[in-house]
Amino acid sequence: MNKIYNKNTFLLLFVIAAISLNLRLGITSVGPLMDTIRTSLSLSNAQASLLTTVPVLCMGIFASLATV
């Protein structure tokens, strides 16, 4: 029973680390490409600012739920 718990714990930590690495690239790559994204999608300044604001807000909101 203890080995199963350790295996599941290791798997969960690995999945969390893999997801966090994937999210980091998406958040950090939007800023340098903002002008290109805005012109190719014909976004207003407010819409373009949501591309960088929404991920940060979601991390702040859902971080408090992570302990639950």
C-alpha positions as CSV (number, residue, x, y, z in Angstrom):
1,M,0.0,0.0,0.0
2,N,2.8,2.4,0.8
3,K,4.5,1.9,-2.5
4,I,1.3,2.7,-4.4
5,Y,1.0,5.9,-2.4
6,N,4.6,6.9,-3.2
7,K,4.1,6.1,-6.9
8,N,0.9,8.2,-7.1
9,T,2.6,11.0,-5.2
10,F,5.6,11.0,-7.6
11,L,3.2,10.9,-10.6
12,L,1.2,13.8,-9.3
13,L,4.3,16.0,-8.6
14,F,5.6,15.2,-12.1
15,V,2.3,16.2,-13.7
16,I,2.2,19.5,-11.8
17,A,5.8,20.3,-12.8
18,A,5.1,19.5,-16.5
19,I,2.0,21.7,-16.5
20,S,3.8,24.5,-14.8
21,L,6.6,24.5,-17.4
22,N,4.0,24.5,-20.2
23,L,2.1,27.4,-18.7
24,R,5.3,29.5,-18.2
25,L,6.0,29.5,-21.9
26,G,2.5,30.6,-22.8
27,I,2.6,33.5,-20.4
28,T,6.1,34.8,-21.1
29,S,5.9,34.5,-24.9
30,V,2.8,36.8,-25.3
31,G,4.6,40.0,-24.3
32,P,7.2,40.1,-27.0
33,L,4.7,39.1,-29.7
34,M,2.0,41.5,-28.6
35,D,2.3,43.9,-31.6
36,T,2.2,41.0,-34.1
37,I,-0.7,39.3,-32.3
38,R,-2.7,42.6,-32.1
39,T,-2.2,43.5,-35.7
40,S,-2.9,40.0,-37.1
41,L,-6.1,39.6,-35.1
42,S,-7.2,43.2,-35.3
43,L,-7.5,43.5,-31.6
44,S,-8.1,46.8,-29.7
45,N,-5.7,47.8,-27.0
46,A,-8.1,46.6,-24.3
47,Q,-8.5,43.2,-25.9
48,A,-4.8,42.8,-26.3
49,S,-4.2,43.7,-22.6
50,L,-6.5,40.9,-21.6
51,L,-4.1,38.4,-23.2
52,T,-1.5,39.3,-20.5
53,T,-3.9,40.1,-17.7
54,V,-6.2,37.0,-17.6
55,P,-3.6,34.4,-17.0
56,V,-2.1,36.3,-14.1
57,L,-5.5,36.9,-12.6
58,C,-6.4,33.2,-12.9
59,M,-3.1,32.2,-11.2
60,G,-3.9,34.6,-8.4
61,I,-7.5,33.4,-8.0
62,F,-6.9,29.7,-8.3
63,A,-3.7,29.7,-6.2
64,S,-5.8,30.1,-3.1
65,L,-7.8,27.0,-4.1
66,A,-4.7,24.9,-4.6
67,T,-4.4,24.2,-0.9
68,V,-7.9,22.8,-0.8
